[in-house]
Amino acid sequence: MVGHKNPDTDSVCSAIAYAELKNRTAPEGWVYVPKRAGHMNKETEFVLKTFHAETPGYMPGVGCQARDMEIHTHPYVPKDITVMELWDILAQNNAVTMPFTDEEQHLEGLLTVGDIARYFMNPEDVKPLSSAHTLYSCIAKTLQGKIVVGDGNERFIKGKVLIGAGNEEQISERTMPGDLVVLADREEAQLAAIKAGAGCLVISCDSEVMPDLIEQAKQCGCVVITTPMDTYTIARIINLATPARFLMRTENLITFSTRDALPYIKEVMGQTRLRDFPVIDSQGRCKGTVSRRNLINTKKKQVVLVDHNEESQAVDDIRDAEILEIIDHHRIGSIETLSPIYFRNQPVGCTATIITQMYHESRQEITPQIAGLLMSAIISDTLLFRSPTCTSLDENIARYLADIAHVDIESYANDMFAAGSDVQEKSAEEIFYQDFKKFSVGDVSFGVAQITSMNSSVLDVVGQKVKPYMEDTCGKNDTQLLFFMLTNIITETTDLICVGEGSAHYVENAFQVKVTDGHCILPGVVSRKKQMIPAMMSAIHEN
């Protein structure tokens, strides 16, 4: 639920009120969230503060992002999970990549099936178990065995894995302190390995362990594991007891933020041969992984547009979104949709007037807070019923809403307009763009900003402050002409500032006035939508 760029009071308040209505009446599972497409002006801030309404979140664009993709989630894996256990998890999930996280889901590293294969195919590292400080309990579990002597929480920290072939003398010579020795049911060879300093014996084929061997192992601090596997099978799979985290990659990881745009994601994916990429949210938590195949099923953002229907005024990348509805009171603009939608457009002075009608049509109660927001929007857009866009319906509804909100409408309007014209702490750029809209006629692109006040001296100060900025920025951002309406609500006149080659000529033709030094007074002109824009478009078109 979002209004136009450089949001005014109507676009923000209408988004809040319509989201509230839709959430009351929408099917189960649908949630509508009000958003704003820019920074709010002082007037709107005053309104939200007065009626204790939460400021809508900022949404600069609706292009597809990583969070709109089908993110492949992964289970949390314990610290000492073995390579064998991880392999089973990958197979069960039909995955080739596993992101490792801590208990708060912060990414620690990444491991792929290819990483595992490359590691165990490397003949240079003959001590993966001891290099990884593997738990003896993990070794026993991988071999489907049990620990007969020793503590499973102790770790294999030095030495190599040795197959105990040969006689007792040969085993004694080959066994180094700390080695893990795999043996069959030869008690003499087993004792020789223990005496030579073996840190662990793995005895195959569930062979019986003699009491004197158990006693000798205890005295020497040697762990003894028995397993039903034969020696060949043990030798083949024992390295799969290595902790998977020992193999994971922790440097130069390519990750995406949930907010990363789809074009950027495609570009990065195209520059690497990796298959899966972790996705990190704003709290640094890993949400899962995405791959190239996930680009196919990207879900478009669903939006409802209020108070506008022109692409130039909409949030960025509006063509990439799925537009569900449009509620507006302006002329029909340039936005196109792929399929029919609910489009409500009425010739009234404010979108909030239409939304109030929709509350009544849905037989939904209007709370004092919502009434205050809708009333404020109507006051703002109609300049307290002075704008030529104002209809009797706008005024009647505004006064009806004022009764629900328990406010005196004239007194409240004075306070609201005063807050809106308080621009002492704002820069010229902030003042100019707080209520700015862009239009095009043929090859001519022009922008019109407006500020309203009941105080002429405030408008004079604003004009002197903003005009130099307009002269400096005109022609940038594909805008050839700039206009600034300094509208006095009391006198119902506008002091118009014109900047850009030909701007004075168009204004003089449109309003039959004389432009002097980039200024002219337009008596009775207070509406940008109904008076300023149609006249300017006609003048530009005729030229």
LUMLUMFI-260012 format. One record per residue (C-alpha): x, y, z; residue number from 1; residue in one letter. Coordinates in steps of 0.1 Angstrom, whole numbers. Each point is the difference from the previous one (the first is absolute). Layout:
# residues N
REC c1 c2 c3 num residu
REC X Y Z NUM A
...
END
This chain:
# residues 543
REC c1 c2 c3 num residu
REC 0 0 0 1 M
REC 20 30 -12 2 V
REC -5 35 -12 3 G
REC 21 21 -24 4 H
REC 36 12 2 5 K
REC 5 31 22 6 N
REC -31 -10 20 7 P
REC -25 26 12 8 D
REC -25 -4 27 9 T
REC -27 -16 -22 10 D
REC 24 -27 -14 11 S
REC 12 -10 35 12 V
REC -33 2 19 13 C
REC -19 -17 -27 14 S
REC 25 -29 -1 15 A
REC -3 -4 38 16 I
REC -38 1 0 17 A
REC -5 -22 -31 18 Y
REC 24 -26 15 19 A
REC -21 0 31 20 E
REC -32 -6 -20 21 L
REC 15 -27 -21 22 K
REC 14 -19 30 23 N
REC -35 0 15 24 R
REC -17 -14 -31 25 T
REC 27 -20 -19 26 A
REC 1 -38 -1 27 P
REC 19 -18 27 28 E
REC 37 0 -6 29 G
REC 1 34 -18 30 W
REC 18 28 17 31 V
REC 1 36 -13 32 Y
REC 28 22 12 33 V
REC 1 38 -5 34 P
REC 32 14 -15 35 K
REC 13 34 -11 36 R
REC 21 7 -31 37 A
REC 21 28 14 38 G
REC 6 23 29 39 H
REC -31 15 16 40 M
REC -5 37 3 41 N
REC -5 20 32 42 K
REC -38 1 -5 43 E
REC -3 -38 -3 44 T
REC 23 -5 30 45 E
REC -23 24 20 46 F
REC -31 -20 -10 47 V
REC 14 -34 9 48 L
REC 13 13 34 49 K
REC -33 17 8 50 T
REC -20 -32 -6 51 F
REC 27 -24 14 52 H
REC 4 -19 -33 53 A
REC 31 -20 -7 54 E
REC 22 13 -29 55 T
REC -2 -23 -30 56 P
REC 32 -17 -10 57 G
REC 21 14 -28 58 Y
REC -3 -19 -33 59 M
REC 22 16 -28 60 P
REC -7 -27 -25 61 G
REC -19 -32 -7 62 V
REC 25 -18 -22 63 G
REC 5 -37 7 64 C
REC 26 -7 28 65 Q
REC 17 -30 14 66 A
REC -28 -3 26 67 R
REC -25 -4 -28 68 D
REC 18 -31 -13 69 M
REC -6 -35 11 70 E
REC 26 -3 27 71 I
REC 11 -36 8 72 H
REC 1 -4 38 73 T
REC 24 -23 18 74 H
REC -1 -17 34 75 P
REC 23 12 27 76 Y
REC 29 -24 3 77 V
REC 17 -6 34 78 P
REC 36 10 6 79 K
REC 15 -35 -3 80 D
REC -21 -14 -28 81 I
REC 21 -24 -20 82 T
REC 6 0 -37 83 V
REC -20 -32 -3 84 M
REC -30 15 19 85 E
REC 1 31 -21 86 L
REC 1 -20 -32 87 W
REC -32 -18 11 88 D
REC -17 33 7 89 I
REC 10 14 -34 90 L
REC -13 -31 -17 91 A
REC -33 1 19 92 Q
REC -5 37 -10 93 N
REC 11 -6 -36 94 N
REC 26 28 6 95 A
REC 37 4 -9 96 V
REC 8 29 24 97 T
REC -3 4 38 98 M
REC 4 34 17 99 P
REC 13 -3 35 100 F
REC -15 24 26 101 T
REC 3 6 37 102 D
REC -30 -4 23 103 E
REC -11 36 -9 104 E
REC 1 -9 -38 105 Q
REC 30 21 -7 106 H
REC 20 -14 -29 107 L
REC 33 -17 9 108 E
REC 9 -17 -32 109 G
REC -10 -21 -30 110 L
REC 6 -36 -11 111 L
REC -9 -16 -33 112 T
REC 0 -36 -13 113 V
REC 29 11 -22 114 G
REC 20 13 29 115 D
REC -4 -34 18 116 I
REC 11 -19 -31 117 A
REC 30 22 -7 118 R
REC 12 -3 36 119 Y
REC -1 -37 2 120 F
REC 15 -4 -34 121 M
REC 30 20 11 122 N
REC 29 -25 7 123 P
REC 21 26 18 124 E
REC -21 1 33 125 D
REC 3 -34 17 126 V
REC -11 13 34 127 K
REC -35 15 -5 128 P
REC -14 -16 32 129 L
REC 27 12 23 130 S
REC 3 34 -18 131 S
REC -37 5 6 132 A
REC 3 -11 37 133 H
REC -28 -25 -5 134 T
REC -19 -13 29 135 L
REC 4 -37 7 136 Y
REC -37 -3 4 137 S
REC -4 13 -36 138 C
REC 25 -27 -12 139 I
REC -20 -27 18 140 A
REC -33 12 -14 141 K
REC 13 2 -35 142 T
REC 13 -36 3 143 L
REC -33 -11 16 144 Q
REC 21 -11 29 145 G
REC 3 6 38 146 K
REC 27 12 24 147 I
REC 12 -28 22 148 V
REC 28 20 18 149 V
REC 3 38 3 150 G
REC -21 32 -2 151 D
REC -19 7 -32 152 G
REC 4 38 7 153 N
REC 37 -2 -4 154 E
REC 14 9 -34 155 R
REC 24 -16 -25 156 F
REC 26 29 -1 157 I
REC 32 -14 -14 158 K
REC 12 -29 -21 159 G
REC -12 -19 -30 160 K
REC -24 -28 -8 161 V
REC 20 -33 -3 162 L
REC -12 -34 -12 163 I
REC 16 -25 24 164 G
REC 13 -25 -26 165 A
REC 32 -20 8 166 G
REC 14 -16 31 167 N
REC 3 15 34 168 E
REC 35 13 -6 169 E
REC -10 17 -32 170 Q
REC -31 16 17 171 I
REC 23 13 29 172 S
REC 24 16 -25 173 E
REC -27 16 -22 174 R
REC -23 13 29 175 T
REC 8 35 11 176 M
REC -14 17 32 177 P
REC -36 10 -5 178 G
REC -6 -21 -31 179 D
REC -34 -16 -5 180 L
REC 6 -37 -9 181 V
REC -25 -22 -17 182 V
REC 4 -37 9 183 L
REC -17 -33 -1 184 A
REC -3 -25 29 185 D
REC 37 -5 5 186 R
REC 6 7 37 187 E
REC 38 1 -3 188 E
REC -1 26 -28 189 A
REC -25 20 20 190 Q
REC 22 0 31 191 L
REC 30 10 -21 192 A
REC -18 30 -14 193 A
REC -11 12 35 194 I
REC 36 -4 13 195 K
REC 13 20 -30 196 A
REC -22 29 11 197 G
REC -31 -3 -22 198 A
REC -27 25 10 199 G
REC -28 -22 -12 200 C
REC -6 -36 -12 201 L
REC -29 -8 -24 202 V
REC -7 -37 2 203 I
REC -19 -14 -30 204 S
REC -27 -27 -4 205 C
REC -13 4 36 206 D
REC 30 -20 13 207 S
REC 0 -7 37 208 E
REC 23 23 20 209 V
REC 19 -19 26 210 M
REC 0 12 37 211 P
REC 38 4 1 212 D
REC -2 22 -32 213 L
REC -26 22 16 214 I
REC 21 4 31 215 E
REC 31 8 -20 216 Q
REC -20 26 -21 217 A
REC -12 17 32 218 K
REC 35 2 14 219 Q
REC 14 15 -33 220 C
REC -30 23 -6 221 G
REC -9 -17 -33 222 C
REC -35 2 -13 223 V
REC -14 -33 -13 224 V
REC -29 -2 -25 225 I
REC -16 -31 -13 226 T
REC -20 -1 -32 227 T
REC -18 -27 -21 228 P
REC 17 13 -31 229 M
REC 29 -18 -16 230 D
REC 34 17 -5 231 T
REC -5 10 -36 232 Y
REC -33 17 8 233 T
REC 15 18 30 234 I
REC 29 13 -22 235 A
REC -25 11 -26 236 R
REC -23 21 21 237 I
REC 18 10 32 238 I
REC 10 34 -14 239 N
REC -37 8 -4 240 L
REC 0 4 38 241 A
REC 18 33 -5 242 T
REC -20 30 13 243 P
REC -17 16 -30 244 A
REC 8 35 13 245 R
REC 37 -8 -3 246 F
REC -5 -1 -38 247 L
REC -23 30 -4 248 M
REC 12 31 -19 249 R
REC -1 32 21 250 T
REC 18 25 -23 251 E
REC -11 17 -32 252 N
REC -36 -12 3 253 L
REC -24 15 -25 254 I
REC -32 9 18 255 T
REC -31 21 -8 256 F
REC -20 22 22 257 S
REC -38 -5 0 258 T
REC -3 35 -14 259 R
REC 24 -5 -29 260 D
REC -17 6 -34 261 A
REC -6 -27 -25 262 L
REC 22 16 -28 263 P
REC 30 1 24 264 Y
REC -6 -36 11 265 I
REC -1 -11 -36 266 K
REC 32 18 -8 267 E
REC 19 -15 30 268 V
REC -13 -35 -8 269 M
REC 12 4 -36 270 G
REC 36 7 12 271 Q
REC 5 -32 20 272 T
REC -5 -37 -4 273 R
REC -13 -5 35 274 L
REC -35 -16 2 275 R
REC -14 14 33 276 D
REC 3 33 18 277 F
REC -9 8 36 278 P
REC -27 27 6 279 V
REC 5 23 30 280 I
REC -27 21 16 281 D
REC 3 34 16 282 S
REC 8 -15 34 283 Q
REC 29 -20 -15 284 G
REC -19 -33 1 285 R
REC 4 -26 -28 286 C
REC -35 -7 -14 287 K
REC 12 -27 -24 288 G
REC 15 -2 -35 289 T
REC -10 9 -35 290 V
REC 12 -13 -33 291 S
REC -5 8 -37 292 R
REC -30 -22 -2 293 R
REC -17 22 27 294 N
REC 1 29 -25 295 L
REC -28 -17 -19 296 I
REC -25 0 28 297 N
REC 5 35 13 298 T
REC -31 14 16 299 K
REC -11 35 -10 300 K
REC -8 25 27 301 K
REC -37 7 2 302 Q
REC -10 36 4 303 V
REC -31 22 4 304 V
REC 5 35 -13 305 L
REC -18 29 16 306 V
REC -2 37 -10 307 D
REC 18 -5 -33 308 H
REC 0 -20 -32 309 N
REC 29 14 -20 310 E
REC 32 -20 -4 311 E
REC 22 31 5 312 S
REC -15 5 34 313 Q
REC 1 -36 11 314 A
REC 27 -18 20 315 V
REC 29 -12 -20 316 D
REC -3 -32 -20 317 D
REC -38 1 0 318 I
REC 0 -20 -32 319 R
REC 16 -29 19 320 D
REC -28 -2 25 321 A
REC -35 -15 -1 322 E
REC -25 29 5 323 I
REC -31 -12 17 324 L
REC -21 32 3 325 E
REC 1 37 -7 326 I
REC -20 25 21 327 I
REC 4 35 -14 328 D
REC -16 34 -8 329 H
REC 24 13 -26 330 H
REC -1 -2 -38 331 R
REC 6 -34 -16 332 I
REC 38 -4 -4 333 G
REC 25 -23 -15 334 S
REC 0 -31 21 335 I
REC -8 -33 -17 336 E
REC -8 -34 14 337 T
REC 2 -35 -15 338 L
REC -35 -10 12 339 S
REC -32 18 11 340 P
REC 1 16 35 341 I
REC -23 19 23 342 Y
REC 5 36 -10 343 F
REC -21 26 18 344 R
REC 4 36 -13 345 N
REC -25 27 10 346 Q
REC 0 38 -8 347 P
REC 2 11 36 348 V
REC 26 22 18 349 G
REC 17 -28 20 350 C
REC 7 -37 0 351 T
REC -10 -1 37 352 A
REC -35 10 -10 353 T
REC -2 -32 -22 354 I
REC 14 -21 28 355 I
REC -26 13 25 356 T
REC -27 -10 -25 357 Q
REC 15 -35 -1 358 M
REC -1 -3 38 359 Y
REC -37 8 -2 360 H
REC -6 -24 -29 361 E
REC 17 -28 19 362 S
REC -20 10 32 363 R
REC 33 4 20 364 Q
REC 2 23 29 365 E
REC 24 30 -3 366 I
REC 19 4 32 367 T
REC 9 35 13 368 P
REC 37 -6 -11 369 Q
REC -9 -10 -36 370 I
REC -26 29 -1 371 A
REC 27 25 10 372 G
REC 24 -13 -27 373 L
REC -26 0 -28 374 L
REC -13 35 11 375 M
REC 35 14 -1 376 S
REC 6 -14 -35 377 A
REC -31 18 -13 378 I
REC 9 33 17 379 I
REC 34 -2 -15 380 S
REC -10 -9 -35 381 D
REC -29 25 -2 382 T
REC 18 28 19 383 L
REC -29 0 25 384 L
REC -26 -1 -28 385 F
REC 15 29 -19 386 R
REC 15 -20 -29 387 S
REC -20 -2 -32 388 P
REC 4 -38 2 389 T
REC -21 0 32 390 C
REC -35 -14 -3 391 T
REC -29 2 24 392 S
REC 6 -37 7 393 L
REC 36 7 11 394 D
REC -12 28 24 395 E
REC -29 -20 14 396 N
REC 21 -31 6 397 I
REC 28 21 16 398 A
REC -24 16 25 399 R
REC -15 -34 7 400 Y
REC 34 -14 7 401 L
REC 9 30 22 402 A
REC -30 -9 23 403 D
REC 13 -36 3 404 I
REC 35 12 7 405 A
REC -13 26 26 406 H
REC 18 30 -15 407 V
REC -10 35 -11 408 D
REC 8 -1 -37 409 I
REC 9 36 -6 410 E
REC 23 3 31 411 S
REC 16 -33 -8 412 Y
REC 6 10 -36 413 A
REC 18 32 11 414 N
REC 24 -21 22 415 D
REC 5 -25 -28 416 M
REC 9 25 -27 417 F
REC 22 19 24 418 A
REC 20 -32 7 419 A
REC 2 -7 -37 420 G
REC 15 34 -8 421 S
REC 26 -1 28 422 D
REC 31 -6 -21 423 V
REC 26 19 20 424 Q
REC 22 -31 6 425 E
REC -4 -14 -36 426 K
REC 23 5 -29 427 S
REC -11 15 -33 428 A
REC 1 -35 -15 429 E
REC -22 -15 27 430 E
REC -25 28 -2 431 I
REC -3 -3 -38 432 F
REC -4 -37 -1 433 Y
REC -23 -4 29 434 Q
REC -30 2 -23 435 D
REC 13 -4 -36 436 F
REC -14 -17 -30 437 K
REC 14 -6 -34 438 K
REC -19 1 -34 439 F
REC 7 -4 -37 440 S
REC -16 14 -31 441 V
REC 16 -13 -32 442 G
REC 38 6 4 443 D
REC -5 26 27 444 V
REC 5 -12 36 445 S
REC -9 23 29 446 F
REC -3 -1 37 447 G
REC -24 20 23 448 V
REC 5 4 37 449 A
REC -24 17 24 450 Q
REC -1 13 35 451 I
REC -31 14 17 452 T
REC -2 24 29 453 S
REC -23 26 17 454 M
REC 30 23 5 455 N
REC 13 20 -29 456 S
REC 32 9 16 457 S
REC 9 -37 4 458 V
REC -6 -5 -37 459 L
REC 22 29 -9 460 D
REC 29 -14 21 461 V
REC -5 -34 -16 462 V
REC 0 14 -35 463 G
REC 33 19 6 464 Q
REC 16 -31 14 465 K
REC -11 -25 -26 466 V
REC 3 19 -33 467 K
REC 39 -2 -2 468 P
REC -3 -37 6 469 Y
REC -25 -4 -29 470 M
REC 23 20 -23 471 E
REC 29 -23 9 472 D
REC -19 -33 -3 473 T
REC -21 7 -31 474 C
REC 8 -22 -29 475 G
REC 13 -28 22 476 K
REC -19 -33 4 477 N
REC -16 4 -34 478 D
REC -21 30 12 479 T
REC 2 29 -24 480 Q
REC -23 24 18 481 L
REC -7 6 37 482 L
REC -29 19 17 483 F
REC -6 7 36 484 F
REC -35 10 12 485 M
REC 1 22 32 486 L
REC -37 -2 8 487 T
REC -17 23 25 488 N
REC -31 -17 14 489 I
REC -15 32 14 490 I
REC 3 21 -32 491 T
REC -5 -29 -23 492 E
REC 29 10 -22 493 T
REC 33 -16 -11 494 T
REC 34 16 -5 495 D
REC 15 -22 -27 496 L
REC 37 -3 -5 497 I
REC 10 -11 -35 498 C
REC 35 -14 -9 499 V
REC 12 -15 -33 500 G
REC 2 12 -36 501 E
REC -35 7 -13 502 G
REC -16 -3 35 503 S
REC -11 37 0 504 A
REC -14 -3 -35 505 H
REC -22 -30 9 506 Y
REC -13 16 32 507 V
REC -9 32 -18 508 E
REC -19 -19 -27 509 N
REC -17 -22 26 510 A
REC -12 27 24 511 F
REC 2 32 -20 512 Q
REC 23 17 25 513 V
REC 34 17 -1 514 K
REC 30 -19 14 515 V
REC 26 23 15 516 T
REC 34 -12 12 517 D
REC -14 -36 2 518 G
REC -31 10 20 519 H
REC -36 6 -6 520 C
REC -32 2 21 521 I
REC -29 -23 -9 522 L
REC -32 13 17 523 P
REC -25 -28 8 524 G
REC 25 -28 -9 525 V
REC 5 -23 30 526 V
REC -3 -35 -15 527 S
REC 29 -17 -17 528 R
REC -22 -28 -13 529 K
REC -30 19 -14 530 K
REC 15 34 -8 531 Q
REC 37 0 -4 532 M
REC 7 -33 -18 533 I
REC -28 0 -26 534 P
REC 8 36 -10 535 A
REC 37 -7 -3 536 M
REC -5 -32 -20 537 M
REC -23 18 -24 538 S
REC 25 28 -5 539 A
REC 29 -24 -6 540 I
REC -20 -21 -23 541 H
REC -11 30 -21 542 E
REC 36 13 -2 543 N
END
